[in-house]
Amino acid sequence: MVILSKMILLPTENSNYIMNYQLCFIFLFVKKIKTILLRMKMKIILYVKHFLNVAIGNLLKD
């Protein structure tokens, strides 16, 4: 992350500058998606655990 921002601060050519900026943006975007997926994964695990608990509870009742 730090390296990418330094690359942006020191552009050699205009096209190079744009490319580096895009790289940095993509890097941040991927990081954001990863955190969102992790949160979703945690929620899904909680839902599955809850569902299993309810299902097992219902089976034991019968």
Secondary structure, 3 states (H helix, E strand, C coil): CHHHHHHHHCCCCHHHHHHHHHHHHHHHHHHHHHHHHHHHHHHHHHHHHHHHHHHHHHHHHC
